[in-house]
């Protein structure tokens, strides 16, 4: 059987039957590429929505947060590498159907208070079919869907997901394709995702992690802010402090003064700028 191309993200992995994609979550099966992580839940927690981080959508409330495994980027500073850089059989998981997860979210709502489901922790869009199917079930129970994503997905995927998502936090990790070459992503695709989500009426917030020596110049954050401004100056931007993680354990944390200074730069264009990890 000839190889097939995955159309989930701009990487477009070409896979022979049985092969796993770069993201470690998608597999060639029966002449098509499917989500090998469909329903495979590695992480489940009731989190404050501010932890996503989302600051201006139902503040003070909690949301059932769920993650699987796999990611289509290779950020050397990843905070969730134990699941994002793992594949099938490399991390413990429990298989849960979309209806089971939606029922659990409703049960938690009645017992403890819960907005709905947040798709987070690893990169949820490498298993976008599960996000789509679960989001429909969650909506049918009168609850909300929140997406926390790197945004590096094809237009067809975002077109399926965007109408089902009530709020999202998208990482705009750097100001250019040059930055995204370092982490293995596609800058234009992320910008398109932010714009598409905003255009369908989803509440969108953006996070930029400030990594010393990589995106910590004033011109870097000004370029990030300029793009967000072109979509809407009302979109909140979280300017966040880096701490050593994963393959950057030898690096130094971002100076707090740098985060505050760059946040002030972003405020020249955007109306709602927050600082994180400070």
N, C-alpha and C positions, 0 to 999 in steps of 0.2 A: 504494500500500500504506500502511495506517495506521501510526502510530507505535507503538513497543513500549516497555515499561518494563523497565529493568534491575533485577533483584532481588538483585544481589550485595551492595550496601551500602545504608545508610539514605538515601542521596541519591536513589535511584530515578530516575535519568535517564530521560527519555522521548525516544526517538530515532526519527527517520525512517530509512527504508532507506538504508544506507551511512553514516549519521552515527556519529561517535565520541563516547563519553561523556566526562564531566568528567575521569575518571581517565586518559584518553588511551590506554587499554589495552583497552577493550571497544567493540564495534561492532555495529550493527544489520545483520543479514544474513539474508535469507530469512525474515523475519518473527519472528526471535528475536535475542537479544543474545548474542554469542559473544566469546571472548577473542581479540582481535586480536594479542595478544602470546604466544599459545600456542607454547611451545618456542623463543621468541626469546631467546637467552641473550646478555646484554651483559657479564656479569661472572662470572668463575669463578676460585676460589682455594681452596687448602687452608689453612684458618685454625685456630688454636687455638680450642677451643670457648669459652674464656674471653672471646674477642673479641666474642661474639655480643650482649651478654655473658651467659654462663651459667656460674655459679661452682660449682654443686653437682650437676653431672651429668657424669660421666666426666671429672673435672678432669685436666689434663695431656695430653689427647688432642686430635687434630685432626679436622676435619670438612670435607668438600668443600662449599664455599659457592657458591651460584649465585643470580644475579639477572637480571631482565629489564628492562622499562621500565614506567613509569606509577605513579601513586599517586592515591588518592581524597582525600587531604588537601592543604592548601597551607601547610604550616608555613614561616614566613618564615626559620627557622633551619636548614632542611634541610641535612644533610651530604652527601647523595647526589643533589643536584638535577640533575646532568648526565644521570642516567637516570630519576629519579623524576618529573621534570617534562618528560620527553620522550615523544614518540609515535612511531608507526610511520614509518620513513624519516628520523627525526631523530637517530638514534644507531646506530652500527654494532652488528650482532648476528649470531649464527650460529644457524641452526635446528637443534635437537637434539630427538630424540624421547625420551619417558620411558624407554624401554628402553635407548637409547643412553646416557643420562645415568646410569642405574643401573649399566650395564656399566662405565662410566668410574669410578664410585665404587668398584666392586668391584676394578677394576684398581689404583686408587690404594691401596686397603686392602692389597692383596697386596704392593705395591711400597714404600709409604711409611708405611702405617698410617693408617686412616681409619674413623671411626665410621659414616659414611653420607652423607646430604645435608642441608644447611641451606638453607632457602629464605629469602632475605634481600636486602639492599642496596636494592632498590626495595620497593614494597609487594607482597608475593607474592600476597595474596588477591584483588587485582584480576584475576589470572589463576589463580584457584583451581582450575580444571579441570586445569591442568598440574601443580599441586601434588598434587592428588588422584591423578592417573594415575601420576605419578612415584613418589609415596610408596608406592603399591601395589607397583610394580616393585622399589623399594629394600627393602621388607619381604620380598618373595619371595626376595631374595638374602641374607637374614639380617642386614641392616644397619638403622640407625636413621634416623629423620626428625626434624629440628628446624625449628621455625617461628619466624621473627623478624618481628614484625608490629605494625602500629598497632592491630590488633584491631577496626577499624571495619568490621564485616561483619554481614550479616544472620544470623539464627539458623540458617536452612537451610544456609548455606555452612559455618558452624562445625560444624553437625551432620554434614556430609560429611567435613570435614577432621579434626576432633578425634580420632576413633578411630584415625587413621593416624599421629598425631604423638606422638612419645615425649617430647619436651621442647620448651618454647617460652619465648621472652622477648617479653612484650607491653608496649608503651609505654602507660603510663597518664600521659598528658602533663600533666594538670592535674586539679584537684579538683571540677570542676563543668561544667555545660553552657555556662556563660558563658565559661570558658576555651576550650572546644571550638568555640564560635562564632568565636573569633579565628582558628582554624586550619582551620575548615570541616569539623568532624567531629561525632560523636554520642557523648557521654559514656556514656549508658546502654548503648549497643551495645558499647562497649569493656569496660565492667564485666561485661556478660553473657558476652562472649567469655572473659574470665579465669575466670569461675565455671564455664562449660561445660567448658573444658579441664581444670580441676582436678577436676571431678566425674567425668570419664572416666578419671582416673588419670594424666594427662599431668603430667610434672614442669614446673611453671610458675615462672618468675621474672618480675619486673616492673621496668621502668625508668622513672624520672621525671627528666627533664632540668630543672634549675633555671634558669629564665630570669629575669634581674633585672627587677624591676618587674611581673612577670606571675604567677609562682607561687612567690615566694621568702619568703612570710610563714610563720611557724610554723603558723598555722591552715590554710594550704594543704596542707602536708605532713601535718598531723595528719588532715585529711579524707581524703587519699589513703591514709594508713596505716589509718584506720578502716575503709575499704571492704575493703582487703586482709585485715585482721584478721577481718572478717565472713566471708570465704571460708576463710582459714586463717592463723593467726599464724606458721605455718612457711614461708609463701611468702617467698622472698628478695626484697628491694627494693634496687635499685641507684639511689642518689641521685647524680646525675651533674652535673658542671660544664658549663655552657654556654660555648662559644667562638663568636665572630662568624663567621657563615656566610651564604651565599645573599643574602637581602634584609635581613640584619641585620649587614652588615659594619661599620657604624658604631657598633655597640653595644660595651659593655665585657664582658669575661668575668666570670662569676660569681666573686665573692671566695671563695677557698678556705675561709675561716672560715665563710662562710654555708653552704657544702655540709656541713661538719663539724657545724655547729650543727643544721641541719635533719635530718641523719642521726641525731643524738641524740634529736631529737623523735620520729622514726619508731621508734626503739628502745623508746619507752614502750609501744608496741603490738605490735611485730614482733620476732621472735627473731633474724632474720638480715638485717641491714642493711649494705650495702656502699657505699663512695664510689667514684666514677669520674671520670676525667679530672683528677685532682688530683696 
